[in-house]
Structures are given as structure tokens and as C-alpha cells.
């Protein structure tokens, strides 16, 4: 399991909403709910690391990072990747 560096990737509602729409969120309501959940999970994206919009953990061989909790959080290479996972 390759460990990667935890890098802050702060963003905005507009960018998250655009990524969710581009990723295929079916309705404006879905975009709002997904963005709200993501904002809650990441302190309004100020504590967003490696584009992981939902603080998704992993136990597989995917790239992961740790922020001192002992959990392996999944790492994404872009906002779009994080939004479509």
C-alpha cells in the first residue's frame, strides 16, 4: 500500500459543485446534498486533504495518507477524481 504525503487541497463550493456536475451528479439537489456532506466532513473544505471530499478510508492497495489518526485515507490526484469516486 503506497503511502503518499497528506497535502491540504482547500477548495470552494463553486469548484466542488462544478466537479460533481461534471462527474454526473443527476440533479441540482444531489449536488447540494453531496456538497453539504463534503463541507461537513472537511470543515467547509479548509481541512480537505488530497482531494478526498468525504474523508473516505481504504484498506486496499490504493494510494493513502494519514493525518495522525491511524486511519488510511484514500488519496485522489484531482478534485474531479475525488468528486467522481
N, C-alpha and C positions, 0 to 999 in steps of 0.2 A: 504494500500500500504506500504509494508515494506521498510523503508529506510535503506540503507547499507552505510558503510563508503567508501568514494571515495579514492581508493588506486591506486597509479601510478603503471602501469604494462608495462614498456618500453620493446620493443622487437626489432627485426631486420627484414629486408626484407626477408632474408632466412627463418626465422621462420614463417612469415606471409604467404609467398608463399607456404611453406610446408603444413601449415594448410588449405589454400584454396584448394590445390590439394587434400589433404586427405578428404576435405569436399565435393568434387565433382565438382570443377570448370571444365567446359567442355574442355577448350583449354588453351594453354600457353598464348594466347592473353587475354583471360578472366582473368587469374591470374594476368597478368601485369596491366591491367586496374583496377581491383579491388584493387590490392596492391597500385597502384598510387593514387587512390582516398582515400584510407585509410591513406596513408602517408600525403596527403594534409590535411585531416581532423584532424590529430593528431600531426602535426609538426614532421613528419618522426618518429612517434611512441614515441617521447620523452614526449609528453603530453597525452599519452594513459592511460585511467583510466578504471579499472575493465574489461579489455579485450574488451571494446566497440570500435571496429575497425572503425566505421563510425559515431561516436557520435550520435547514434540513441536515440531518446527520446521516452518516453512512457507515456501514460495516464491511463494504466490499473493497475491491482493489482500486476504486476511483481515487482521484486526487482529493486530498483532505487537508484541513488545517485545524489548529487547536487555539483557543483563546484563553487557556488556563483553566478550563472546566473539566478536562479529561475526556470530553466528547470529541469525536471526529466529525467535523462539519464538512459537507460537500463543497468543493471549490468549482466555480464556473469562470470561464475566460472572458465573459462579457455580460452586460446587462441583458441582452437578448437571450443568451444561453440560460441565464438564471430565470428569466421570465417564461421560457418555454419548457422548463423541466417539470 
